[in-house]
Amino acid sequence: MKGKELNVIGFLCNWCSYAGADLAGVSRFQYPPNIRIIRVMCSGRVDPELILDTFLHGADGVFIGGCHFGDCHYLEGNYYAEKKIEMAKRLLKAAGVESKRLRLEWVSASEGGRFAAVISAFTEEIKVLGPIKFDKERLKAVLMAASDYRLRILATKEKELLEGGNKYGEVFTQHEMDRLLDDLVQEDYEANLILLKLKKPMSVKEIASELNLKLNVVLRHILDLKRQERIEIHEIRDNTPVYIARELSEGGKEE
């Protein structure tokens, strides 16, 4: 890539992957220098919100390094990391960003060579993809969706729902769980995209036309947003309600 150095951010678990990176340096294993490493106490602490915000601020690729299963210092942190990364990839897909720009790998403290190899391979893949391109409003919409408590709970309770079921004893299949998560991601994405559009007054028909959504879909989201008091009627124009969002902060979230 001439003229632009790709920006790759790595979040590494303190107990394994970060130590593996340190060993790679001590052992003088070669890997691309354009990855910027951030140490975290556990890979399970890297939430989809943090990942999406990293992309929003210009990262071309995001790498998460954690402990192998069975080696997590916090027992199940890497399991939660895996589910959070899956959720982040769903959200990236909704925003039109290639999910290959996000990678999760398990690297132990003794695997300096493996760390250098996976970072080199990931960086090469990002070079092939090139600099990130995205619609800022769409990425903001999925960033807002990532904070939805339903998505956060389902991302970390998937194992429990698949094995033990919910409080009513209903056990989900993997297919049912995937479909539920995909539907929730799409629903939250659409609602937040509409909310961002309503920084200026718009009618249901205008929103549907601009976002290429069906009128009944937009109307359903409008009614939900109004019930949640996230939007209000700005005026009645030619017997048609025109809506506007309540104040939004610069990052896209409501103040």
C-alpha positions as CSV (number, residue, x, y, z in Angstrom):
1,M,0.0,0.0,0.0
2,K,1.7,3.2,-1.1
3,G,0.9,6.5,0.4
4,K,-1.0,5.2,3.4
5,E,0.2,3.0,6.2
6,L,-2.6,0.6,7.3
7,N,-3.8,1.1,10.9
8,V,-4.1,-2.2,12.8
9,I,-5.1,-2.3,16.4
10,G,-4.5,-5.3,18.7
11,F,-6.2,-5.9,22.0
12,L,-4.1,-8.6,23.8
13,C,-4.9,-10.5,27.0
14,N,-2.4,-9.6,29.7
15,W,-1.9,-13.2,30.8
16,C,-1.3,-15.0,27.5
17,S,-1.3,-13.1,24.2
18,Y,0.5,-10.0,25.5
19,A,3.2,-12.3,27.0
20,G,3.4,-14.1,23.7
21,A,4.0,-10.8,21.9
22,D,6.7,-10.0,24.4
23,L,8.3,-13.4,23.8
24,A,8.1,-12.7,20.0
25,G,10.1,-9.5,20.6
26,V,12.7,-11.1,22.8
27,S,13.1,-14.0,20.4
28,R,13.4,-11.5,17.5
29,F,10.6,-13.1,15.5
30,Q,9.7,-10.7,12.7
31,Y,6.1,-9.4,12.2
32,P,4.7,-6.1,10.7
33,P,5.4,-3.0,12.9
34,N,2.2,-1.2,12.0
35,I,0.1,-3.1,14.7
36,R,-0.5,-1.0,17.7
37,I,-0.9,-3.1,20.8
38,I,-3.3,-2.4,23.7
39,R,-3.0,-4.7,26.8
40,V,-6.3,-5.7,28.4
41,M,-6.7,-7.9,31.5
42,C,-8.9,-10.4,29.6
43,S,-10.0,-10.8,26.0
44,G,-13.5,-11.1,27.4
45,R,-13.4,-7.4,28.4
46,V,-13.3,-6.3,24.7
47,D,-16.9,-5.4,24.0
48,P,-18.5,-5.0,20.5
49,E,-18.9,-1.3,21.3
50,L,-15.1,-0.9,21.8
51,I,-14.4,-2.7,18.6
52,L,-16.9,-0.7,16.5
53,D,-15.7,2.5,18.0
54,T,-12.1,1.6,17.0
55,F,-13.2,1.1,13.4
56,L,-15.2,4.3,13.5
57,H,-12.0,6.2,14.5
58,G,-10.0,4.8,11.6
59,A,-8.7,1.4,12.3
60,D,-8.3,-0.8,9.1
61,G,-8.2,-4.0,11.1
62,V,-8.8,-5.1,14.7
63,F,-7.0,-8.1,16.2
64,I,-8.1,-9.7,19.5
65,G,-5.6,-12.1,21.2
66,G,-6.7,-14.3,24.1
67,C,-5.8,-17.5,26.0
68,H,-6.6,-21.0,24.7
69,F,-9.7,-22.6,26.1
70,G,-9.0,-24.1,29.5
71,D,-6.2,-21.6,30.1
72,C,-8.2,-18.5,30.9
73,H,-7.1,-16.7,34.1
74,Y,-10.7,-15.9,34.7
75,L,-12.0,-19.4,33.7
76,E,-14.5,-18.4,30.9
77,G,-13.3,-15.0,29.7
78,N,-12.2,-16.4,26.4
79,Y,-15.6,-18.0,25.8
80,Y,-17.3,-14.6,26.3
81,A,-14.7,-13.1,24.0
82,E,-15.6,-15.5,21.3
83,K,-19.3,-14.7,21.6
84,K,-18.7,-10.9,21.7
85,I,-16.5,-11.1,18.5
86,E,-19.3,-13.1,16.8
87,M,-21.7,-10.3,17.8
88,A,-19.3,-7.6,16.6
89,K,-19.0,-9.4,13.2
90,R,-22.8,-9.4,12.8
91,L,-22.9,-5.7,13.5
92,L,-20.1,-5.0,11.1
93,K,-21.9,-7.0,8.4
94,A,-25.1,-4.9,9.0
95,A,-23.0,-1.7,8.5
96,G,-21.5,-3.0,5.3
97,V,-17.9,-3.5,6.7
98,E,-16.0,-6.7,5.9
99,S,-16.0,-9.0,8.9
100,K,-12.5,-10.2,7.8
101,R,-11.2,-6.9,9.3
102,L,-11.8,-8.4,12.7
103,R,-9.9,-11.5,13.9
104,L,-9.8,-13.4,17.2
105,E,-6.9,-15.8,17.9
106,W,-5.7,-17.8,20.9
107,V,-2.0,-17.3,21.7
108,S,-0.3,-18.6,24.8
109,A,2.6,-16.9,26.7
110,S,4.9,-19.5,25.2
111,E,3.8,-19.1,21.6
112,G,5.9,-16.1,20.4
113,G,6.4,-17.7,17.0
114,R,2.7,-18.3,16.6
115,F,2.0,-14.7,17.6
116,A,4.3,-13.4,14.9
117,A,2.8,-15.7,12.3
118,V,-0.9,-14.8,13.0
119,I,-0.1,-11.1,13.1
120,S,1.8,-11.3,9.8
121,A,-1.1,-13.3,8.2
122,F,-3.7,-10.9,9.5
123,T,-1.8,-7.8,8.4
124,E,-1.4,-9.3,4.9
125,E,-5.1,-9.9,4.7
126,I,-5.8,-6.3,5.7
127,K,-3.4,-5.2,3.0
128,V,-5.5,-7.1,0.4
129,L,-8.7,-5.5,1.7
130,G,-7.1,-2.1,1.6
131,P,-8.0,1.0,3.7
132,I,-11.4,0.7,5.4
133,K,-14.3,2.4,3.7
134,F,-17.7,2.8,5.4
135,D,-20.7,4.9,5.7
136,K,-20.3,6.9,8.9
137,E,-24.0,7.0,9.7
138,R,-24.4,3.2,9.2
139,L,-21.4,2.5,11.4
140,K,-22.7,4.9,14.1
141,A,-26.1,3.1,14.0
142,V,-24.5,-0.4,14.7
143,L,-22.3,1.2,17.4
144,M,-25.5,2.4,19.1
145,A,-27.1,-1.0,18.6
146,A,-24.1,-2.7,20.3
147,S,-25.2,-1.0,23.6
148,D,-28.7,-2.6,23.5
149,Y,-29.0,-4.7,26.7
150,R,-30.8,-7.5,24.8
151,L,-27.8,-8.0,22.5
152,R,-25.3,-7.8,25.3
153,I,-27.2,-10.4,27.4
154,L,-27.8,-12.8,24.5
155,A,-24.1,-12.5,23.4
156,T,-23.0,-13.8,26.8
157,K,-25.9,-16.2,27.7
158,E,-25.8,-18.2,24.4
159,K,-24.2,-21.2,26.0
160,E,-26.7,-21.2,28.9
161,L,-29.7,-20.9,26.5
162,L,-28.4,-23.7,24.2
163,E,-27.6,-26.1,27.0
164,G,-30.0,-25.3,29.9
165,G,-32.7,-23.3,28.2
166,N,-34.4,-20.2,29.5
167,K,-36.4,-19.8,32.7
168,Y,-39.4,-21.5,31.0
169,G,-37.3,-24.6,30.2
170,E,-37.2,-23.8,26.5
171,V,-33.9,-25.0,24.9
172,F,-32.7,-23.2,21.8
173,T,-31.0,-24.9,18.8
174,Q,-27.9,-23.1,17.3
175,H,-30.0,-22.3,14.2
176,E,-32.7,-20.7,16.3
177,M,-30.2,-18.7,18.3
178,D,-28.4,-17.5,15.2
179,R,-31.7,-16.4,13.6
180,L,-32.7,-14.6,16.8
181,L,-29.4,-12.7,17.0
182,D,-29.5,-11.8,13.3
183,D,-33.1,-10.5,13.6
184,L,-32.3,-8.4,16.7
185,V,-29.2,-6.9,15.1
186,Q,-31.1,-5.9,12.0
187,E,-34.0,-4.5,14.1
188,D,-31.7,-2.4,16.3
189,Y,-29.6,-1.3,13.3
190,E,-32.7,-0.1,11.5
191,A,-34.1,1.7,14.6
192,N,-30.9,3.5,15.3
193,L,-30.4,4.5,11.6
194,I,-33.8,6.0,11.7
195,L,-33.0,7.8,14.9
196,L,-29.9,9.3,13.3
197,K,-31.8,10.4,10.3
198,L,-34.2,12.2,12.6
199,K,-31.6,14.8,13.5
200,K,-33.7,16.7,11.0
201,P,-37.5,16.7,10.8
202,M,-38.8,13.9,8.5
203,S,-42.0,12.0,7.9
204,V,-42.4,8.2,7.7
205,K,-42.6,8.3,4.0
206,E,-39.4,10.5,3.7
207,I,-37.5,8.2,6.0
208,A,-38.6,5.1,4.1
209,S,-37.6,6.6,0.8
210,E,-34.2,7.8,2.0
211,L,-33.3,4.5,3.7
212,N,-34.9,2.2,1.1
213,L,-37.1,0.6,3.8
214,K,-40.7,-0.5,3.6
215,L,-43.3,2.0,5.0
216,N,-44.7,-0.5,7.5
217,V,-41.1,-1.3,8.8
218,V,-40.4,2.4,9.3
219,L,-43.8,3.0,11.0
220,R,-43.2,0.1,13.4
221,H,-39.8,1.6,14.4
222,I,-41.3,5.1,14.7
223,L,-44.0,3.9,17.1
224,D,-41.4,2.0,19.2
225,L,-39.1,5.0,19.3
226,K,-41.9,7.3,20.3
227,R,-43.1,5.0,23.0
228,Q,-39.5,5.0,24.3
229,E,-39.5,8.8,24.2
230,R,-36.5,8.9,21.9
231,I,-38.4,10.9,19.3
232,E,-41.2,13.3,19.3
233,I,-43.6,14.9,16.8
234,H,-42.0,18.1,15.4
235,E,-45.0,19.3,13.5
236,I,-48.0,18.2,11.4
237,R,-47.4,19.0,7.7
238,D,-50.3,18.5,5.3
239,N,-52.0,16.2,7.9
240,T,-48.9,14.1,8.1
241,P,-46.8,13.8,11.3
242,V,-43.2,14.9,11.0
243,Y,-40.8,13.5,13.6
244,I,-37.5,14.6,15.1
245,A,-35.1,12.9,17.5
246,R,-34.4,14.2,21.0
247,E,-30.9,15.6,21.4
248,L,-28.1,13.3,20.2
249,S,-24.5,13.6,21.4
250,E,-21.7,13.9,18.9
251,G,-20.9,10.1,19.2
252,G,-24.4,9.3,18.1
253,K,-25.8,8.4,21.5
254,E,-28.6,10.3,23.2
255,E,-27.5,12.7,25.9
